[in-house]
C-alpha cells in the first residue's frame, strides 16, 4: 500500500466559478474566501493506493486502486456552523470541499503521471462502472486507514472517495528526470483527467459527491434527512 499526501488548493478564479456553479451571489465572494482560508489549514488530503492489485478484476492493463480523503477537519468545521444554524456558511463549506476533492483527484493523477511516465486516462469511481462491493476488496487490500464506510458504502470523512485511476503508455518523463518548471508543466498536463471526466461523464447519478447545477443539491448533500 502506498500513502501519498496531496496538496489541493483553490485560486480566486476557482471560488468565482463556485459562485456560478452553485448559484451564489457575486457579493458572496468575500465569505467564500474567508471560509476557504479558515478551512485550508484543516485539510489533510491523502491517497491510499495499490498498483494493479491481482485480487481485483477490472479489465484494465494499467491502473491504481485508490482511497482518497480530505480528512475530517472540514467536517468538524461544517458541523460548528450547522450547530449555530449558519446554513449558508455550511453550504459554502460543502461546495469548497467538493472543489478541493476535485483538486485532490487531479493532484493524485498528476503525481502518478510523474511517477510512472504514463498518462492518466480516466477516473472510474466505485459505484459507476464497477460495483460498490469492490470497495470492500479495495479496503481489505489497502488495510488500516483513516477512512471508513457503512453498510450503504457511505464513506467517512464525508469528503472521501474510492476510484480506479486508469493509465496508458505515454512519453511523459518520470519525476526522476524532471526539474523545476518542467515538472510543474508535466503535472498540469492532465489532458484526459480534467473536470469533464469527473462528474459530467459519470453514470452514477446518485453519487453524493456529484457536482450539479442545482442550488437545492447542496442542501441535500449537507443535511440528507436532517430537518432545519
C-alpha positions, 0 to 999 in steps of 0.5 A: 500500500502506498500513502501519498499526501496531496496538496489541493488548493483553490485560486480566486478564479476557482471560488468565482466559478463556485459562485456560478456553479452553485448559484451564489451571489457575486457579493458572496465572494468575500465569505467564500474566501474567508471560509476557504482560508479558515478551512485550508489549514484543516485539510489533510488530503491523502491517497491510499493506493495499490498498483494493479492489485491481482485480487481485483478484476477490472479489465484494465492493463494499467491502473491504481486502486485508490482511497482518497480523503480530505480528512475530517477537519472540514467536517468538524468545521461544517458541523460548528456552523450547522450547530449555530444554524449558519446554513449558508456558511455550511453550504459554502463549506460543502461546495469548497470541499467538493472543489478541493476533492476535485483538486485532490483527484487531479493532484493524485493523477498528476503525481502518478503521471510523474511517477510512472511516465504514463498518462492518466486516462480516466477516473472510474469511481466505485459505484459507476462502472464497477460495483460498490462491493469492490470497495470492500476488496479495495479496503481489505487490500489497502488495510488500516486507514483513516477512512471508513464506510457503512453498510450503504458504502457511505464513506467517512470523512464525508469528503472521501472517495474510492476510484480506479485511476486508469493509465496508458503508455505515454512519453511523459518523463518520470519525476526522476528526470524532471526539474523545476518548471518542467515538472510543474508543466508535466503535472498540469498536463492532465489532458484526459483527467480534467473536470469533464471526466469527473462528474459530467461523464459519470453514470452514477447519478446518485453519487453524493459527491456529484457536482450539479447545477442545482442550488437545492443539491447542496442542501441535500448533500449537507443535511440528507434527512436532517430537518432545519 
